[in-house]
Amino acid sequence: MPHKQALLTGATGFVASHLLPALLADGWSVRACGRRPRPDWFPQEVDYRSVDLARPEGLDALYEGVTHLFHLAGASSSTSTDEEMHRGNVVATRNLLAAAPATLARVVHMSSTSVYGEEVQLPVPVPEDVQPHPSRGYGKAKWEAEQEMWAKAEAGMAVVVLRPVSTFGPGNVKLLGSAVLDTAIEAWAGLATLAVAARPVEQRLVHIDDLVGASLHLAEHEEAVGHAYNVVAEQYPSSHDVARILAGAFGMEVELDDQADCGLAYEDRAAIHAQMLEHGMAPHIFLTEQRFRFMAKENRNNRLRVDALLGTGFRFAHSDLEPAIQTTIDWYREHRWVITR
Ligand SMILES: NC(=O)c1ccc[n+]([C@@H]2O[C@H](COP(=O)([O-])OP(=O)(O)OC[C@H]3O[C@@H](n4cnc5c(N)ncnc54)[C@H](OP(=O)(O)O)[C@@H]3O)[C@@H](O)[C@H]2O)c1
């Protein structure tokens, strides 16, 4: 096998915490970078560099010996302002690409389906070659970062773009992770029912193992160069389906409520959350001000085409979302990222 050396950006983030071990298991050498100091869990063979990609100085040193770039660094709306999202996605991508050598065998760029937006009706299921109309700061920043990639692709760089939806699995601290925390809080408070807005909202999710699998597959698939790929499980559960899985895992029943903002108020949830932390719960999952925030957003462009990805021979390992969500909740419990009485 020819020597494969990856440069993995965003290495301290959720997706990379799964992609990094998968690369090592697959025989890659890995240079990894994030902004924070080297995380303790990184295997010794990983060459870690702490670097802010929004600053252009010295980035060419990252590429020494590198054959493939996996560009995962990015700032999302859960933790960043619009300005930080522009800096962490657009400026960082521009700088990283400006320093890239022409010899790279492949650039795998982690974009997002948020580029499509939800204000303008697109053909549904949304194909990858549609003109995106991002609606919010995050989608706009991801689309602008993608365009930095496409400009390099025009100039001959071997670029592949992945556009995943909300990704869940062990170690996820946002989105579905926050909804698991919301449920654990109400179970801790002794509620027997989990109130959910009666109006169902269709969800779209993908398990982290499938995103990692797609990234490794597309890094080497010969015909993938120059293309973007939606990455989403083929099953689209409703908010009620997801709520039933969450409630079931905590011994609760779902109760449909006419109020969109049903359930405990933020102040009460924050107070119970503080109690849970005092009882030894790990503080990693984000407590969102809006309860079940990720399940509330309706999107007219929710359904996405995945035939391009399937056409490359990739197959999803977690198409059945219920057991995948259940084992993720088990993981949170085992690691005390959520606790029960
Ligand atoms: N998770 C999802 O559901 C999802 C869905 C669709 C697309 N995506 C995309 O997938 C990628 C990875 O997502 P994730 O969930 O793993 O994100 P994450 O957990 O928020 O991690 C973000 C990573 O980017 C790094 N970063 C941010 N700004 C940087 C900068 N200026 N310079 C250098 N590094 C910077 C962070 O470094 P430090 O933490 O060390 O500062 C961290 O390693 C992102 O591009 C995201 O937009 C994620």
The ligand as a Gaussian input file, in Angstrom:
#p B3LYP/6-31G(d) Opt

LIG

0 1
 N      -21.535000      17.644000      13.882000
 C      -22.461000      17.768000      12.947000
 O      -23.625000      17.408000      13.149000
 C      -22.102000      18.349000      11.593000
 C      -23.093000      18.335000      10.590000
 C      -22.772000      18.871000       9.339000
 C      -21.510000      19.390000       9.096000
 N      -20.586000      19.400000      10.099000
 C      -19.251000      19.968000       9.818000
 O      -18.281000      18.996000      10.156000
 C      -17.122000      19.627000      10.663000
 C      -16.769000      19.025000      12.017000
 O      -17.875000      19.204000      12.881000
 P      -17.772000      18.881000      14.443000
 O      -19.154000      18.632000      14.928000
 O      -16.711000      17.895000      14.682000
 O      -17.323000      20.319000      14.988000
 P      -16.827000      20.709000      16.447000
 O      -16.952000      19.569000      17.391000
 O      -17.501000      21.998000      16.776000
 O      -15.251000      20.986000      16.223000
 C      -14.812000      22.059000      15.450000
 C      -13.336000      21.905000      15.220000
 O      -12.879000      22.988000      14.397000
 C      -11.769000      23.583000      15.044000
 N      -11.704000      25.003000      14.678000
 C      -12.682000      25.921000      14.700000
 N      -12.219000      27.109000      14.293000
 C      -10.895000      26.943000      14.015000
 C       -9.866000      27.794000      13.574000
 N      -10.064000      29.109000      13.357000
 N       -8.618000      27.279000      13.414000
 C       -8.380000      25.968000      13.660000
 N       -9.335000      25.116000      14.069000
 C      -10.572000      25.593000      14.255000
 C      -11.990000      23.352000      16.534000
 O      -10.760000      23.491000      17.232000
 P      -10.715000      23.832000      18.816000
 O      -11.936000      23.241000      19.419000
 O       -9.430000      23.152000      19.277000
 O      -10.696000      25.305000      18.949000
 C      -12.513000      21.922000      16.495000
 O      -11.436000      21.030000      16.349000
 C      -17.409000      21.126000      10.731000
 O      -16.852000      21.751000       9.601000
 C      -18.929000      21.184000      10.677000
 O      -19.367000      22.388000      10.056000
 C      -20.842000      18.887000      11.350000

